[in-house]
Amino acid sequence: MNTRLIIFFLTVQSSYSANTEEPATPEKFDTVQFFESDNGGWRIKTYATDQDVHVWALGKEIEDIVALARSNTEKHYGDVLAEGYILESETGIDGLRQELAERGLSTHLEISDSGFVFWAPEGTSYRTRSKPQ
């Protein structure tokens, strides 16, 4: 199975815990990401203001993660979407890093113990810092 990472950059930077939102900068912006591997699929939302991340497991029976990512993100974040990338690799994490580099993006990936991976800007340390309600 291919490893897939879909990344949507948003035009805002926000804090979930402080309930704030302001315009993104080239260095600070929220993302919505989807990751799929043999271990299953995940939806990942990053909050740039406090480097917070929320993750939802989607299970292993995802018919088309790209279609799901597009429809879900357009529905919930369509008004603040900036750009998106669909990365696919048959060589796992190394292949995803190569795909990122080819697009001129940082190759920094956060790798969880739970089996999911997400992209984050170089020099950041995203962790779950708040709990979705």
N, C-alpha and C positions, 0 to 999 in steps of 0.2 A: 504494500500500500504506500502511496505517496504521503509524505508529511506535508501538511498545508498550514500556512499562516496567512491570515487575511488581516490587514491593518487599515483602519480608517483614522485619519487625522482630523481633529475637530478644530473649529475656529474659536474655541473657548478654552480657558484653563479654569478649573474649579476645585473646590474642596467639598467633599461629601459631608464631613463632620461639621464644618463651619457653615454649610449651606450657602456658599458664595460662588459667584461666577463672574469672570471678566474676560475681555478679549485675549485671545492667545497671542503669544509672541513667537518669533522664530525658534526660540529656545524652550519655551514652555507652552504645551498644548495637551489637551486630553486626547485619549484614543479609545476606540472600540476595536477589539481584536477577537478573532476566532482562531482556534488552533485545533488541528485534527491529526491524529496518528493512530497506530494500532491500539493504543491504550484508550482511545475514545476522543470525544470532542469537548471543547470548552469555549465559553464566551468570557472575555476578559475586558473590564472597563478600567482605564487608568484615569486618575485625577491628579493633574500636574501640580496644583498648588501645594499639596502636602505629600506628594509622591505615594499616594494611596492606591490600592488596587483591589477590585472586587472580582471574584471568579465564580462562575456557575458551570457545573458539570452538565454536559448535554447527553452523556451516555455514548454507547457504541453504535447505535442504530440510526445514524444520521444519513438520510438519503443523499442530500446534496448540500454540503456545508457552505459552498459559495453562494448558492441561492438563498439559503437561510441567513447568511451574514448580510447579504445585500438587502433583503426585504426587512429584516429586523432593524438594521442600522438606519435605513431610509425612514422607516416608520417612527423610530424613537429619536433620531438625531438628524433627520433630513435638513432641517433649517440651519444646522451648524456644521455640516460636512464640508471639509476642505478638499481632501484627496484620499485615494485608497489604493492599496497594493494587494495583489494576490500572488503569493509566493508558493511554489511547489517544488519539492525535492524528493528524489528517490534515494538520496544519501543522508537523510536525517538532518540534524542540526547543522553540520558543516555545509550541507547544500543550501540550507536556508540562509546561512551567513553569506555564502557566495551570491545568492540572489539579492540580498540586501545591498552588498557592495556594488553589484552591477547597476543598481538603481541610485547609487550615491548616498545611501542611508548608512547610519551607524550599524555595525554588526553586533552590537551589544544585545544579547538575549538573556533574559532571566529564566532559569530552568528550575522548576519546582520539584519537590520530592513526590508530588502527586501525579506527575507524568505530563503536565502541560508546560508550554513554553510561551513567553510573550516578549515582544520587542520593547525596549526602553532606550531613551537617549543615553549616550555615553556619559559617564560620570554621575548617573542617578542611582538611587537605591529604592526601588519601589517595593513595598511590602503592604500587606493588609493591615491598615491602621484604624479602620472603622468597620462597623457591621451594618450591612444594608437592612433597612426596615421593611 
